Amino acid sequence: MLQISGLTSAYGGVVAVDGVTLEVGAGQAVALVGANGAGKTTLLKTICGALHTQSGEAHFEDQLLTGRPAYAIARIGVLLVPEGRQILGPLTVEENLRIGARAAGGRASQGDADIERVFALFPILAERRWQAAGQLSGGQQQMLAIGRAMMGKPRVLLLDEPSLGLGPNIVAQVFAALAELHERGLSMLLVEQNARKALEVTTYAYVMERGRIVHQGASRDLQADSMVIDHYLGV
């Protein structure tokens, strides 16, 4: 479904992604783990068109993503939930969700029905429907960021550090929602410093260091891999 081949890109004049090759199959949840500065966020931004590709290609099914603007990639169905949420604080929860629906472009959007599906996934957002998004807690804003992306009818969802800055109870709620979306058949590429949690909710994983993929395998196997335990999971 999503195929990345030899992708290289730079951030601030420094090569941050160096010849990365990876794949997310239909209905598959894939983790990308690694330390800060490994290039994970840069890779996601390059895939979705927010950063320029120096070499290599990204394909979604039979469509070339490389070289397309970000809005066109979103309309194909490749959507990013960015690090830091980037919700529109002065707008209400519902207004943020309706803006998210614009990413669907020509793909059918069901408006109110889609919003109700987001509210079913995150009931707290239904309670805060008319509240300014900037007044939400950090966890609620993360739920809104995921819900906004879901309004764009993603075919593959890219998630950048969804647990960042959240307490354990909220992290559990967010990951439970991601697991539910995966069970519904949504494909995902999850960037997450909480490697243990990421490996629990995915089926395959890649380990990234200094812009390169250095290890990969089934998530359950990586949970028992001594290198991954020592560097990312702790003893």
Phi, psi and omega per residue, in radians:
M1 nan -1.226 3.048
L2 -1.775 2.098 -3.100
Q3 -2.189 2.157 3.120
I4 -1.957 2.190 -3.050
S5 -2.240 1.941 3.053
G6 1.009 0.614 -3.019
L7 -1.297 2.265 3.090
T8 -2.276 2.334 3.081
S9 -2.659 2.778 -3.094
A10 -2.092 2.693 3.094
Y11 -2.344 2.091 -3.103
G12 1.137 0.541 3.116
G13 1.443 -0.029 -3.138
V14 -1.927 2.315 3.097
V15 -1.144 2.011 -3.090
A16 -1.855 -0.412 3.083
V17 -2.201 2.115 -2.935
D18 -2.180 1.543 3.046
G19 1.198 0.724 -3.075
V20 -1.382 2.337 3.026
T21 -2.210 2.192 3.079
L22 -2.739 2.975 -3.077
E23 -2.541 2.491 2.996
V24 -2.128 1.971 -3.122
G25 -1.376 2.932 3.132
A26 -1.045 2.207 3.121
G27 1.285 0.160 -3.071
Q28 -1.663 2.506 3.013
A29 -1.898 2.074 -3.047
V30 -2.091 2.383 3.096
A31 -1.782 2.558 3.002
L32 -2.207 1.907 -3.054
V33 -2.033 2.781 -3.137
G34 2.828 2.909 -3.101
A35 -1.253 2.927 3.012
N36 -0.972 2.382 3.121
G37 1.474 0.102 -3.121
A38 -1.290 -0.332 -3.135
G39 1.887 0.149 -3.048
K40 -1.131 -0.864 3.140
T41 -1.116 -0.712 3.113
T42 -1.055 -0.681 3.115
L43 -1.081 -0.805 3.138
L44 -1.086 -0.759 -3.138
K45 -1.129 -0.593 3.113
T46 -1.220 -0.731 3.125
I47 -1.045 -0.761 -3.046
C48 -1.522 0.080 3.017
G49 1.570 0.101 3.138
A50 -1.395 -0.335 3.090
L51 -2.234 2.646 -3.113
H52 -1.312 2.451 3.057
T53 -1.589 2.219 3.099
Q54 -1.424 -0.685 3.092
S55 -2.777 2.908 -3.084
G56 1.499 3.107 -3.077
E57 -2.474 2.696 2.982
A58 -2.170 2.273 3.110
H59 -2.141 2.531 2.932
F60 -2.074 1.954 -2.985
E61 0.923 -2.099 -3.098
D62 -1.740 0.239 -3.076
Q63 -1.898 2.287 3.088
L64 -1.365 2.165 3.086
L65 -1.531 -0.601 -3.057
T66 -1.017 2.241 3.125
G67 1.622 -0.204 3.104
R68 -1.460 2.632 3.041
P69 -1.230 2.780 -3.053
A70 -1.013 -0.706 -3.092
Y71 -1.125 -0.615 -3.137
A72 -1.214 -0.641 3.101
I73 -1.171 -0.696 3.090
A74 -1.076 -0.687 -3.114
R75 -1.232 -0.384 3.016
I76 -1.247 -0.474 3.111
G77 2.101 0.196 3.088
V78 -1.790 1.880 -3.030
L79 -2.143 2.517 -3.095
L80 -1.899 2.318 2.891
V81 -1.723 1.812 -2.941
P82 -1.329 2.733 2.972
E83 -1.078 2.415 -3.139
G84 1.500 0.032 3.023
R85 1.235 -0.886 3.082
Q86 0.954 0.694 3.017
I87 -1.323 2.845 -3.142
L88 -1.646 1.711 -2.977
G89 -0.976 -0.745 -3.100
P90 -1.238 -0.349 -3.115
L91 -1.490 2.716 3.116
T92 -1.262 2.950 3.075
V93 -0.982 -0.851 -3.116
E94 -1.119 -0.677 3.128
E95 -1.119 -0.680 3.066
N96 -1.072 -0.716 -3.140
L97 -1.162 -0.726 -3.115
R98 -1.161 -0.604 3.055
I99 -1.111 -0.662 3.110
G100 -1.054 -0.531 -3.129
A101 -1.140 -0.379 -3.127
R102 -1.142 -0.419 -3.140
A103 -1.149 -0.355 -3.126
A104 -1.195 -0.424 3.133
G105 1.009 -2.186 -3.108
G106 -1.378 -0.175 3.100
R107 -1.293 2.438 -2.973
A108 -0.997 2.193 3.025
S109 -1.954 2.431 -3.070
Q110 -1.860 0.252 2.984
G111 0.953 -1.970 -3.061
D112 -1.033 -0.648 -3.140
A113 -1.128 -0.679 3.099
D114 -1.147 -0.697 3.110
I115 -1.090 -0.743 3.139
E116 -1.122 -0.560 3.083
R117 -1.185 -0.652 3.055
V118 -1.123 -0.739 -3.141
F119 -1.154 -0.552 3.078
A120 -1.197 -0.581 3.130
L121 -1.322 -0.666 -3.127
F122 -2.247 1.434 -3.067
P123 -0.994 -0.519 -3.129
I124 -1.087 -0.503 3.118
L125 -1.214 -0.574 3.077
A126 -1.104 -0.680 3.124
E127 -1.178 -0.486 -3.094
R128 -1.807 0.318 -2.982
R129 -0.848 -0.736 -3.063
W130 -1.798 0.204 3.132
Q131 -1.534 2.549 3.061
A132 -1.074 2.315 -3.054
A133 -1.083 -0.516 3.129
G134 -1.183 -0.249 3.131
Q135 -1.591 -0.063 3.133
L136 -1.312 2.748 3.013
S137 -1.216 2.921 3.128
G138 -1.017 -0.728 3.125
G139 -1.147 -0.707 3.115
Q140 -1.164 -0.640 3.085
Q141 -1.149 -0.627 3.089
Q142 -1.155 -0.710 3.075
M143 -1.062 -0.715 3.128
L144 -1.132 -0.697 3.128
A145 -1.087 -0.709 3.095
I146 -1.187 -0.762 3.129
G147 -1.086 -0.684 3.102
R148 -1.071 -0.740 3.099
A149 -1.128 -0.653 3.137
M150 -1.141 -0.500 3.090
M151 -1.144 -0.388 3.117
G152 -1.465 0.166 3.092
K153 0.994 0.990 -3.107
P154 -1.154 2.515 2.974
R155 -1.766 -0.451 2.922
V156 -2.485 2.306 -3.058
L157 -1.886 2.171 3.065
L158 -1.729 2.190 -3.078
L159 -2.131 2.186 -3.088
D160 -1.915 1.817 3.070
E161 0.926 1.021 -3.102
P162 -1.164 -0.295 -3.128
S163 -1.671 -0.012 -3.014
L164 -1.031 2.151 3.055
G165 1.343 0.164 -3.087
L166 -1.803 2.591 3.070
G167 -1.259 2.829 -3.063
P168 -0.975 -0.711 -3.118
N169 -1.153 -0.703 3.129
I170 -1.233 -0.687 3.078
V171 -0.993 -0.749 3.132
A172 -1.078 -0.707 3.131
Q173 -1.156 -0.743 -3.128
V174 -1.125 -0.780 -3.112
F175 -1.247 -0.510 3.049
A176 -1.131 -0.682 3.102
A177 -1.158 -0.713 3.106
L178 -1.115 -0.692 3.100
A179 -1.106 -0.667 3.105
E180 -1.135 -0.739 3.111
L181 -1.108 -0.681 3.093
H182 -1.112 -0.718 3.118
E183 -1.097 -0.491 3.094
R184 -1.365 -0.105 3.078
G185 1.804 0.120 3.140
L186 -1.308 2.300 3.061
S187 -1.404 2.491 -3.089
M188 -2.499 2.542 2.922
L189 -2.119 1.969 -2.982
L190 -1.897 2.013 2.993
V191 -1.646 2.203 -2.994
E192 -2.774 2.179 3.078
Q193 -1.269 -0.457 3.053
N194 -1.336 1.382 -3.002
A195 -1.065 -0.657 -3.123
R196 -1.052 -0.810 -3.138
K197 -1.143 -0.726 -3.129
A198 -1.076 -0.719 -3.130
L199 -1.240 -0.426 3.127
E200 -1.259 -0.518 -3.028
V201 -1.868 0.117 -3.132
T202 -2.152 2.917 -3.135
T203 -1.843 -0.385 -3.136
Y204 -2.491 2.677 -3.075
A205 -2.573 2.622 3.036
Y206 -2.105 2.488 3.057
V207 -1.896 2.258 -3.066
M208 -2.037 2.323 3.057
E209 -2.419 2.292 3.076
R210 0.837 0.755 3.041
G211 1.488 -0.028 -3.082
R212 -2.160 2.643 3.008
I213 -1.397 2.117 -3.083
V214 -1.942 -0.181 -3.091
H215 -2.831 2.615 3.078
Q216 -2.787 2.811 3.106
G217 2.826 3.125 3.078
A218 -1.032 2.426 -3.074
S219 -0.994 -0.705 -3.126
R220 -1.138 -0.565 3.112
D221 -1.271 -0.678 3.136
L222 -1.173 -0.484 3.086
Q223 -1.115 -0.396 3.139
A224 -1.859 0.051 -3.094
D225 -1.398 2.232 -3.046
S226 -1.069 -0.674 3.128
M227 -1.123 -0.772 3.140
V228 -1.171 -0.709 3.111
I229 -1.065 -0.825 -3.074
D230 -1.146 -0.702 -3.014
H231 -1.603 -0.497 -2.949
Y232 -2.235 -0.473 -3.064
L233 -1.803 -0.320 -3.046
G234 1.441 2.801 -3.090
V235 -1.384 nan nan
